[in-house]
Every structure is written in C-alpha cells, then in structure tokens.
C-alpha cells in the first residue's frame, strides 16, 4: 500500500506542495501571534511601571534638572 502512495506522490506533487504551503502559513501565523503577545506584555509592563511611580519623585527629579 505504501508503494502505491509513493507512486502517486511521485506523479502528482500538488498535494505535497499544498501541505507545505499550509505548514508555512501556520508557522508564520504562530510567529506573528507570539510577537504580538510579547509586544503586548512589554507594553503592559511598561504602563504598570509608569503607573506605580511616585509623583513626588518625578517632580524632585525635574527640580534637580532645573526644568520646573
């Protein structure tokens, strides 16, 4: 049975090409989702760190620089 499948694969490469292109689409989609997730987590961490800062410390640092 496997020799019959191999003979069909040698004669018609389109099913293999279709599976390979689907595999590529899935891989690119997973990379995109992981990059988006990493960017979202880093932005949320940055906003969280920005929100936890003490306003007095920010004003004190601005006074030291002579901006206020």
C-alpha positions in Angstrom: 0.0 0.0 0.0 2.8 2.4 0.8 4.4 1.8 -2.6 1.2 2.9 -4.2 1.1 6.1 -2.2 4.7 6.8 -3.1 4.0 6.2 -6.7 1.1 8.7 -6.6 3.3 11.3 -4.8 5.9 11.0 -7.5 3.4 11.5 -10.2 1.4 14.4 -8.6 3.4 16.8 -6.4 0.5 19.2 -5.8 -0.8 17.6 -2.5 2.7 17.8 -1.0 3.0 21.4 -2.1 -0.4 22.2 -0.6 0.6 20.7 2.7 3.9 22.5 2.7 2.3 25.9 2.0 -0.3 25.3 4.7 2.5 24.4 7.1 4.3 27.7 6.2 1.1 29.7 6.7 0.6 28.2 10.1 4.3 28.8 11.1 4.1 32.5 10.0 0.9 32.9 11.9 2.3 31.5 15.1 5.4 33.7 14.8 3.1 36.7 14.3 0.9 35.8 17.3 4.0 35.3 19.5 5.5 38.7 18.5 2.2 40.4 19.2 1.9 38.7 22.6 5.4 39.7 23.5 4.8 43.3 22.5 1.5 43.4 24.4 3.2 42.0 27.6 6.1 44.5 27.4 3.7 47.5 26.9 1.5 46.4 29.8 4.6 46.0 32.0 5.8 49.5 30.9 2.4 51.0 31.7 2.3 49.2 35.0 5.8 50.5 36.0 4.8 54.0 34.9 1.7 54.0 37.0 3.4 52.8 40.1 5.9 55.7 40.1 5.6 58.2 42.9 4.7 61.7 41.5 6.9 63.4 44.2 9.9 61.5 42.9 9.3 62.7 39.4 8.9 66.3 40.5 12.0 66.0 42.6 14.0 64.7 39.6 12.6 67.6 37.4 13.6 70.1 40.0 17.2 68.8 40.1 17.4 69.2 36.4 16.1 72.7 36.5 13.1 72.0 34.4 10.3 73.1 36.8 
